[in-house]
Structure formats: structure tokens, C-alpha cells
């Protein structure tokens, strides 16, 4: 029995507190209902008869609202506590989703979409700040990996289920999405999480609080992250165009590549991060960025589904290494009472990178061809890797004893 326990690659999760598992369950339930946003453009065009450009504006409104509201929701999380912020986010999103199918005018839809985005996306910085509060610095990589596991498990089911539900009624997408938000909020409201308060320590031995916008370490990290994040989001823009138009693969193969990505994350991300928990942040961030750049760069040499799957596997390993480490790094450098602000800026950076990637990537693909896109992806990944490796102080973050 002891031999089996030692061979279990997940045994490191035994050290995580009960509160972390409750948060992960709530996160899983919330992401299980992610089905309204992925089909928002189809809902606008097929159900409401909007023009394609109008449906696109709904998605744009959602993204812009997320970007602008992030620092404010992060500050509110710090002021009122991440638990209250998560409950407000989930209950607010549930209410908006309940009435969304009842609104049909374009102007009202824009307003409602903006409010929906503010409530729904307020959950992320609060949840990430809560993860940092619940565990010791030594367990943060494992905790953030577990959090991502909950997200990916939910996301692997939600959009697929939504594809079947829209065959019955588009309204079900919003109502079931809202119902899962409501259930997730109730899980938090009736759990012991409501009795958890912010820890009073300053991480990374910082006794003086500083506004997140003025934190040099955070800003350098975010600037270093933007190139590789922009590369990472190429799978939502140029990649499907490349697979269908140049490799002549069916659209279904693009969906299967998502299955490759999520399957690897579900089975390997937590064990991988448990094994790498004591590695310096600069090294793991650099390695993750490099693998993402190499993986997308090698897409140019793909000739069919299986070779494309190999490139996806390569950048997925980079994703599994870099993303939990990125969240851990931000949590480690943030003063305990300002983690919401720091996590919100981290979220803003990813939204900005997504916007740049989908627009600039598809424009470059159409104007200059796939070789420039994938070559540029390798260059951006390499640039981020170099910047991460050169970050001063990153190797020691999270290794100092936490002050109580």
C-alpha cells in the first residue's frame, strides 16, 4: 500500500487544505456551465437575426468590459474580501443570464453584455487571490494547477453540452449557464470559505504596500508575458484557418485538437507542477514560454492531423508549465491585502494579449501567409523566454518563509 501511495503522482495534493478543494469544486461547477459566451455570435445571428458585424460587437463589448473593469473588480476584492466578491460575481451573473434571452434589441443587448462581463469576469481575480490566501507559498504551484484542472474539466464539458442544447433552444444556453453560476455561488455561501479571512502577511517579505500599477516587478513580468500570451492565443485565430485552408483538414479535426490539449492538461498538469514545485520561477517561466514558442513555430511544418497534434502537445506542455507558475509568481510578489489588484492586472494582460493575437494574427495570416505567423510565434516565444530568464529576483520568490 505504501509503495502504491509513493508511486501516485497526485499524492502531493494531499497537503492542500479542505478550503482549496471547496473552491475548486465551485470553480468546476461554474465552468461546467460555460456555454453562453462561446455561442454568443451564433445566438445573435441565428436566433435574433443580427448582422454578423453586430454579433461581433457583442463579443467585442464583452472583451472591452472585461479589460476596463478588471482593476476595479480587483480593488473591490481587496476591499470586501475575495469570498464576497466571488459570491457577488456568481449571483450577479446568474441574474443577468436569466434575463438575457428576454432582451432582443441590439442596444439593450450591448448594455446587458457589458454588465454580464463585469459580473462574470469578476470571479477570476477574486478566486486567484483566494487560492493564494488558502495555501503556503510552497504549495501555490500545486494549488493553481488544481484550480486550472477544475477550469479545464468544466470547460471540456460546458461548450460541448451547449452545442447539443442549442439544437433544442438557444435560451437553454443562458439559463443552464446561469443555473451553474447560482449553484457555484451557493456552494461557496454555505461552505466554510465564508469564515476565511485574508492572511495578514506581506509576501516576499514586503512590509510596505504599493499600488499594483507602480510595482516594477509586476510590470516587468506583465511586459515579458504579453508576447508569449499573444502566441498562445493564436489557436483561436490563425490556427483554424491554417488547418482548414492550407492543410485541408475538416473543421472537426480542429475540435479534436482541443481534446488533445485538454486531455493532456487534465491528466498531466497537476503531477507535472508537483514535480516542479521547487524550481525557480524564472527557469520555469522561461521554459514554458520557450516550449509555447517552439510548439507554435513548428506548426508551419505540420502536414496533417497527427503532426499538428504533436505541435499542440508541445505547446500544451509549455502551457502546463508557464500558466500555474505565472499565477504563483503574481501571488508571491503581491502584498497579502492587494492580491485582488495584482490578479486583476494579470487578467487584464491576458485579455489584451487575446485581443492583439486574434486581430493581428489573422491579419498577418491573410496579408503575409502562415510562415510569417508561425515564424513570428517562435520569435515572440523566444523573446518572452529570454525576458523571463533575466528577471531579477524571480528565482527567490516564494522561497522565503511566510510571516504570520
URPE-V323877 format. One record per residue. N is the residue number from 0. RES is the residue in three letters. NEAR is the number of other ideal C-beta (glycine too) atoms within 10 Angstrom. Layout:
# URPE-V323877
<<N,RES,NEAR> <N,RES,NEAR>>
This chain:
# URPE-V323877
<<0,UNK,5> <1,UNK,6> <2,UNK,7> <3,UNK,8> <4,UNK,9> <5,UNK,8> <6,UNK,8> <7,UNK,12> <8,UNK,13> <9,UNK,11> <10,UNK,13> <11,UNK,19> <12,UNK,20> <13,UNK,8> <14,UNK,14> <15,UNK,18> <16,UNK,15> <17,UNK,11> <18,UNK,19> <19,UNK,22> <20,UNK,14> <21,UNK,17> <22,UNK,28> <23,UNK,22> <24,UNK,15> <25,UNK,26> <26,UNK,27> <27,UNK,21> <28,UNK,22> <29,UNK,30> <30,UNK,20> <31,UNK,21> <32,UNK,27> <33,UNK,20> <34,UNK,24> <35,UNK,26> <36,UNK,21> <37,UNK,16> <38,UNK,20> <39,UNK,21> <40,UNK,17> <41,UNK,15> <42,UNK,23> <43,UNK,23> <44,UNK,15> <45,UNK,13> <46,UNK,16> <47,UNK,17> <48,UNK,9> <49,UNK,19> <50,UNK,11> <51,UNK,10> <52,UNK,8> <53,UNK,16> <54,UNK,20> <55,UNK,15> <56,UNK,19> <57,UNK,22> <58,UNK,15> <59,UNK,14> <60,UNK,19> <61,UNK,21> <62,UNK,17> <63,UNK,16> <64,UNK,21> <65,UNK,23> <66,UNK,19> <67,UNK,14> <68,UNK,21> <69,UNK,26> <70,UNK,19> <71,UNK,13> <72,UNK,25> <73,UNK,30> <74,UNK,17> <75,UNK,22> <76,UNK,32> <77,UNK,25> <78,UNK,11> <79,UNK,13> <80,UNK,20> <81,UNK,29> <82,UNK,25> <83,UNK,16> <84,UNK,24> <85,UNK,28> <86,UNK,22> <87,UNK,19> <88,UNK,27> <89,UNK,28> <90,UNK,19> <91,UNK,19> <92,UNK,29> <93,UNK,24> <94,UNK,16> <95,UNK,22> <96,UNK,25> <97,UNK,16> <98,UNK,12> <99,UNK,22> <100,UNK,19> <101,UNK,10> <102,UNK,15> <103,UNK,11> <104,UNK,10> <105,UNK,16> <106,UNK,8> <107,UNK,11> <108,UNK,23> <109,UNK,17> <110,UNK,13> <111,UNK,19> <112,UNK,24> <113,UNK,18> <114,UNK,17> <115,UNK,27> <116,UNK,22> <117,UNK,21> <118,UNK,23> <119,UNK,25> <120,UNK,22> <121,UNK,28> <122,UNK,27> <123,UNK,23> <124,UNK,32> <125,UNK,28> <126,UNK,25> <127,UNK,26> <128,UNK,31> <129,UNK,29> <130,UNK,27> <131,UNK,26> <132,UNK,20> <133,UNK,22> <134,UNK,21> <135,UNK,15> <136,UNK,19> <137,UNK,14> <138,UNK,22> <139,UNK,24> <140,UNK,30> <141,UNK,24> <142,UNK,28> <143,UNK,24> <144,UNK,28> <145,UNK,27> <146,UNK,21> <147,UNK,22> <148,UNK,21> <149,UNK,21> <150,UNK,19> <151,UNK,19> <152,UNK,18> <153,UNK,20> <154,UNK,19> <155,UNK,18> <156,UNK,17> <157,UNK,23> <158,UNK,18> <159,UNK,14> <160,UNK,16> <161,UNK,22> <162,UNK,15> <163,UNK,10> <164,UNK,18> <165,UNK,18> <166,UNK,8> <167,UNK,9> <168,UNK,12> <169,UNK,19> <170,UNK,15> <171,UNK,19> <172,UNK,30> <173,UNK,26> <174,UNK,18> <175,UNK,19> <176,UNK,28> <177,UNK,24> <178,UNK,16> <179,UNK,24> <180,UNK,27> <181,UNK,20> <182,UNK,16> <183,UNK,28> <184,UNK,23> <185,UNK,16> <186,UNK,20> <187,UNK,25> <188,UNK,16> <189,UNK,9> <190,UNK,17> <191,UNK,11> <192,UNK,21> <193,UNK,12> <194,UNK,8> <195,UNK,18> <196,UNK,8> <197,UNK,19> <198,UNK,17> <199,UNK,9> <200,UNK,17> <201,UNK,17> <202,UNK,23> <203,UNK,19> <204,UNK,11> <205,UNK,17> <206,UNK,8> <207,UNK,6> <208,UNK,14> <209,UNK,14> <210,UNK,10> <211,UNK,26> <212,UNK,10> <213,UNK,8> <214,UNK,21> <215,UNK,9> <216,UNK,20> <217,UNK,21> <218,UNK,13> <219,UNK,17> <220,UNK,23> <221,UNK,22> <222,UNK,12> <223,UNK,24> <224,UNK,24> <225,UNK,19> <226,UNK,24> <227,UNK,32> <228,UNK,25> <229,UNK,24> <230,UNK,31> <231,UNK,29> <232,UNK,18> <233,UNK,26> <234,UNK,21> <235,UNK,13> <236,UNK,20> <237,UNK,26> <238,UNK,24> <239,UNK,17> <240,UNK,16> <241,UNK,22> <242,UNK,21> <243,UNK,14> <244,UNK,12> <245,UNK,13> <246,UNK,16> <247,UNK,8> <248,UNK,19> <249,UNK,11> <250,UNK,9> <251,UNK,7> <252,UNK,16> <253,UNK,18> <254,UNK,13> <255,UNK,15> <256,UNK,21> <257,UNK,15> <258,UNK,13> <259,UNK,16> <260,UNK,20> <261,UNK,16> <262,UNK,14> <263,UNK,18> <264,UNK,24> <265,UNK,14> <266,UNK,12> <267,UNK,15> <268,UNK,23> <269,UNK,23> <270,UNK,18> <271,UNK,19> <272,UNK,27> <273,UNK,19> <274,UNK,12> <275,UNK,20> <276,UNK,19> <277,UNK,9> <278,UNK,16> <279,UNK,18> <280,UNK,24> <281,UNK,21> <282,UNK,16> <283,UNK,23> <284,UNK,29> <285,UNK,26> <286,UNK,20> <287,UNK,28> <288,UNK,31> <289,UNK,22> <290,UNK,22> <291,UNK,31> <292,UNK,28> <293,UNK,19> <294,UNK,25> <295,UNK,29> <296,UNK,23> <297,UNK,19> <298,UNK,26> <299,UNK,18> <300,UNK,11> <301,UNK,21> <302,UNK,8> <303,UNK,12> <304,UNK,17> <305,UNK,8> <306,UNK,14> <307,UNK,24> <308,UNK,18> <309,UNK,15> <310,UNK,21> <311,UNK,25> <312,UNK,15> <313,UNK,19> <314,UNK,28> <315,UNK,24> <316,UNK,21> <317,UNK,24> <318,UNK,23> <319,UNK,24> <320,UNK,27> <321,UNK,28> <322,UNK,22> <323,UNK,28> <324,UNK,30> <325,UNK,26> <326,UNK,22> <327,UNK,28> <328,UNK,27> <329,UNK,28> <330,UNK,28> <331,UNK,22> <332,UNK,22> <333,UNK,30> <334,UNK,20> <335,UNK,20> <336,UNK,16> <337,UNK,23> <338,UNK,29> <339,UNK,29> <340,UNK,28> <341,UNK,27> <342,UNK,30> <343,UNK,28> <344,UNK,22> <345,UNK,25> <346,UNK,23> <347,UNK,19> <348,UNK,21> <349,UNK,22> <350,UNK,19> <351,UNK,17> <352,UNK,20> <353,UNK,19> <354,UNK,17> <355,UNK,15> <356,UNK,23> <357,UNK,18> <358,UNK,11> <359,UNK,16> <360,UNK,23> <361,UNK,17> <362,UNK,13> <363,UNK,17> <364,UNK,22> <365,UNK,11> <366,UNK,8> <367,UNK,12> <368,UNK,14> <369,UNK,19> <370,UNK,10> <371,UNK,13> <372,UNK,27> <373,UNK,26> <374,UNK,15> <375,UNK,21> <376,UNK,30> <377,UNK,20> <378,UNK,14> <379,UNK,24> <380,UNK,28> <381,UNK,19> <382,UNK,17> <383,UNK,28> <384,UNK,25> <385,UNK,13> <386,UNK,21> <387,UNK,28> <388,UNK,18> <389,UNK,12> <390,UNK,19> <391,UNK,10> <392,UNK,12> <393,UNK,25> <394,UNK,14> <395,UNK,14> <396,UNK,21> <397,UNK,25> <398,UNK,13> <399,UNK,12> <400,UNK,10> <401,UNK,16> <402,UNK,13> <403,UNK,6>>
